[in-house]
Amino acid sequence: MADNDFRPVLYLKATCPHCLKLRIFLLEADLLDRFEQRMFAQGDENEAAIRAELAPHFEKVTFPTVQYAPGKYMNDSDAIIAHYADAETIDHADLPIFGTYANSVLPNYMAARKELRALKG
């Protein structure tokens, strides 16, 4: 496949709140259809293959990850979002659903998760 035929690949964990943030951004920005999506649920048959594919490219495999060009990978939802927002000149302020999730729902969820971990001790 020629580089100009390359379709970026998203690697997503089904229950990952940061993967959801990325998907919301891409969907609301009308970019999601440009990507091949490889999703797994923890422990399913896809997880080991996805982790093995990504392991040579990262010290620690995390999600979400994108292969944005042949052999070039990036992880961290904020970095991926910034990459595509810059490339497409998208202003986050124009994406109200993404803004609500990223600035309210996700921080509240992360704080509750942290509190729960502390309570479990």
C-alpha positions as CSV (number, residue, x, y, z in Angstrom):
1,M,0.0,0.0,0.0
2,A,1.4,3.4,-0.9
3,D,1.7,6.0,1.8
4,N,-1.0,8.1,0.2
5,D,-3.4,5.1,0.6
6,F,-2.5,4.7,4.3
7,R,-5.5,4.8,6.6
8,P,-4.6,5.7,10.3
9,V,-5.3,2.9,12.8
10,L,-6.8,3.6,16.2
11,Y,-6.0,1.1,19.0
12,L,-8.7,1.3,21.7
13,K,-9.5,-0.4,24.9
14,A,-13.3,-0.7,25.2
15,T,-13.6,0.5,28.8
16,C,-10.9,3.2,28.6
17,P,-12.3,6.7,29.4
18,H,-9.4,8.3,27.5
19,C,-10.2,6.2,24.5
20,L,-13.8,7.4,24.7
21,K,-12.6,11.0,24.9
22,L,-10.6,10.5,21.7
23,R,-13.6,8.8,20.0
24,I,-15.9,11.6,21.0
25,F,-13.5,14.2,19.6
26,L,-13.1,12.3,16.3
27,L,-16.8,11.7,15.9
28,E,-17.9,15.2,16.7
29,A,-15.1,16.6,14.4
30,D,-16.4,14.3,11.7
31,L,-13.0,12.5,11.4
32,L,-13.8,9.1,12.9
33,D,-14.6,7.5,9.5
34,R,-11.0,8.2,8.3
35,F,-9.6,5.6,10.8
36,E,-9.5,1.9,11.0
37,Q,-10.4,1.0,14.6
38,R,-9.0,-2.0,16.5
39,M,-10.7,-2.3,19.8
40,F,-10.5,-4.9,22.5
41,A,-12.0,-5.6,25.9
42,Q,-9.6,-6.6,28.6
43,G,-8.9,-10.3,28.4
44,D,-10.5,-10.9,25.0
45,E,-8.8,-12.6,22.1
46,N,-7.8,-9.3,20.5
47,E,-5.9,-7.9,23.5
48,A,-2.7,-10.0,23.2
49,A,-2.4,-9.4,19.5
50,I,-2.9,-5.6,19.8
51,R,-0.4,-5.4,22.7
52,A,2.1,-7.5,20.8
53,E,1.8,-5.3,17.7
54,L,2.4,-2.1,19.7
55,A,5.1,-3.3,22.2
56,P,8.0,-2.7,19.8
57,H,7.1,0.9,19.5
58,F,6.6,1.9,23.2
59,E,8.4,1.3,26.5
60,K,4.9,0.8,27.9
61,V,1.8,0.2,25.8
62,T,-1.1,2.4,26.8
63,F,-4.4,3.3,25.2
64,P,-5.5,5.0,23.1
65,T,-2.8,4.7,20.5
66,V,-2.8,5.7,16.9
67,Q,-0.6,4.7,14.0
68,Y,-0.8,8.0,12.2
69,A,1.6,7.2,9.4
70,P,3.2,3.9,8.3
71,G,5.3,2.7,11.2
72,K,4.7,5.9,13.2
73,Y,2.8,5.7,16.4
74,M,1.5,8.1,19.1
75,N,-0.3,7.5,22.3
76,D,-1.9,9.8,24.9
77,S,-5.3,11.0,24.1
78,D,-4.4,14.7,24.5
79,A,-1.5,14.4,22.1
80,I,-3.5,12.5,19.5
81,I,-6.4,15.0,19.8
82,A,-4.0,18.0,19.5
83,H,-2.3,16.3,16.4
84,Y,-5.6,16.0,14.5
85,A,-7.1,19.3,15.8
86,D,-4.0,21.1,14.5
87,A,-3.9,19.2,11.2
88,E,-7.6,19.9,10.5
89,T,-7.7,23.4,12.2
90,I,-10.4,22.3,14.6
91,D,-11.2,24.5,17.6
92,H,-12.2,22.5,20.6
93,A,-14.7,25.3,21.4
94,D,-16.7,24.2,18.3
95,L,-17.2,20.7,19.8
96,P,-19.7,21.1,22.7
97,I,-20.1,17.3,23.4
98,F,-16.3,16.8,23.4
99,G,-15.9,19.9,25.7
100,T,-18.5,18.6,28.2
101,Y,-16.9,15.2,28.3
102,A,-13.3,16.4,28.5
103,N,-13.9,19.3,30.9
104,S,-16.6,17.9,33.2
105,V,-17.5,14.2,32.8
106,L,-14.0,12.8,32.5
107,P,-12.4,14.9,35.4
108,N,-15.3,14.0,37.7
109,Y,-15.0,10.3,36.7
110,M,-11.2,10.3,37.3
111,A,-11.6,12.0,40.7
112,A,-14.2,9.5,41.8
113,R,-12.0,6.6,40.6
114,K,-9.1,8.1,42.6
115,E,-11.3,8.5,45.7
116,L,-12.5,4.9,45.3
117,R,-8.9,3.6,45.1
118,A,-8.0,5.5,48.3
119,L,-11.0,4.1,50.1
120,K,-10.1,0.6,49.1
121,G,-6.7,1.4,50.6
